[in-house]
Amino acid sequence: MDEERFVEAVGFSNILPGSEALKLAMFVGYAAGGIPGVFTALLGAILPPTVMMLVVAFVLEQFQHENWLDGFVAGMSPAVAALMVTVAWELSRATRSKKITRRFLVIAALSAVALCLEVPSPLVLVGAGILGVILYR
């Protein structure tokens, strides 16, 4: 699967309801191995995070009344935001245009405003796609 097709898969996985990671895993699994690839990808996508969440839940249960845990979570929040910005930047660089144009900035700005106004992300993505069809004719 080339990078362009993967970026398209990420976009489509965000439009449909449900876990983006599982939808993306199914898409990649199907592209790589058909129906058996879908089930293999799902198992590989579900099993490790499930085990890790069980371990994290157990650990958090042991430390839930500790004062330092609030600070730990507060410290993680900016790092999560930075990770999201980094992923968004990498995805924007992988687009076909490879160049940030006014059209790109208009779609990004309108999408950011819509998300700040708490418009559901699937609607923002569909709207951005429609705007892309209009602007990139």
Secondary structure as GFF3:
##gff-version 3
##sequence-region A 1 137
A	DSSP	alpha_helix	3	15	.	.	.	ID=ss1
A	DSSP	alpha_helix	20	63	.	.	.	ID=ss2
A	DSSP	alpha_helix	68	93	.	.	.	ID=ss3
A	DSSP	alpha_helix	102	116	.	.	.	ID=ss4
A	DSSP	alpha_helix	121	135	.	.	.	ID=ss5
###
